[in-house]
Amino acid sequence: MNEKNRKKSKIENIFQGLDVLTLKVVGYLEDDGDWAAHCLEMDLVGYGKTFKKASVNLKELIEMQIDFAIFMEQPTLIYHPAPPRIFQLYELMLESYLQHFTSKKQKSDKDLRIANFPLPSISRKAEPSFVPC
């Protein structure tokens, strides 16, 4: 069966027409000195020696989880929100970043980061890129 005649999965139907789905990520230093990059919408955590390396690990986990959800044809395997404290941490960091634009003070907390992770529509098959804030 060719690609055009293939029946679309439930997940592909969900992503149909979306240009980009953006996931929120908060990064923080763990007690052992490694970075954690935590996806708010999927409660997945990537780890690495730097925030960027933790983000690359997180990207791989997100792609694996979405691929698995597509394989199982279960969209409910994608959205699993992080605990409220992670959302609160993201909101505090976002507020801090936004206030930074109106202040001449440097960002003070070097142990925290936020980012957005754009995932292109499944139908576009483009490579997602990580966008740190």
N, C-alpha and C positions, 0 to 999 in steps of 0.2 A: 504494500500500500504506500503510495507516495505521500509526501508532506502535505500537499494541498487537500487530499482526501481524508487525512487522518482526523479523527474526532478529537476535538479539543477537550483537555482535562478540565476539571472544576477550577483548578488553580489558574490555568491559562485564561479561562473566562473571567476570573476575578481581575487579572492584570490587563485584560483586553482594553485598549484605549488609553491606558495610563502612559504618559511619557516617562515619568520617573516617580518612583516611590522612595521617599527619603526617611531613613531611620535615624534616630537620635542616639548618640554615643557619649558616654561620660567616661573619662579616664582618671584613674587615681593610683597613687603609689601604694603598694601592699607593704605589710610589715617587713617582708623579706627583701624589699628594695626593688622588686619587679613591678612593672606597670600592668594594670588591668584596664582593658577597654571593654566597657559594659554596654550592650545594646538594650535600650529601654523597652522597645516593642517586642523583643524576642527573648529577653532574659538570658542571652548568651554572653559569655565573657572570654575574651582573648587575652593572652599573657605574653609579655616580652620584656626585654631589658630596657626598651624605650617605649614611649607611647606609640610611635609609628610602627614598631615591630608588633606590639600588642594589637594594634589596629589591623595589621596584615593578617595576623592569626584570627582575629574576629571575623574579618571578611571571608576567610576560608570556612569558618564555622557556619556563618550565615548562608553561604552558597550551598554547603552540604545539607543544611537543614531544609532549605527551599527545594533542593533537588530531591531530597527524601520525601518531602510533602507532595511534590509533583508525582514521584514514583508511586506513592501510596494513594494518590488522588484524595488527599485529606487536607484541605486548606486550614483546618483547625490546628494543624501541627506548626503553623507559622507564627500566629500571634499568641504570645504567652508573655504578658507584661512582667517587667522586673518589679521587685518589691517597691513600695511607696518611697522608702528612704532613698533609693537610687533616682527616682523621678525628682524628689526634693533637692538632691545634690545637683542634678542637671539644672534645675530652675535657679538655684543659688548661683551657679557658675554662669549661666546665661545672663542673669541680672548683673553680675560683676563685669562680664564682657561688655554689656551694653552701657553700663555706667562709665567704663573705661573710655568710651568715645567722647564723653563730656568732661573728662578730667585729664589733667596733665600728669597724674600719678601713674606709675608703672603698675602692671598687674602684680599683685604681691604673692599669690599662692602658686608656687612652682610645682606643687604636688597634685594639681588637679587640671584637667583639660576637658573641653567639650568639642564635639565634632558632629557633622552630619554625614551620613553614608548613603549616597544615592544609588539605588538599584534600578537599572533600566527595565522597561517592560520586557517580559519574557519573549514577546513576539519580535522584539528588536534584536535580541541576542548581542547587544553591545556589552563591552567590558565595563563594569562599574569602576568608579574611581573614588578614592577616599578623600574627603574634603575636611581637613582639620581647621578648627576655628582659632 
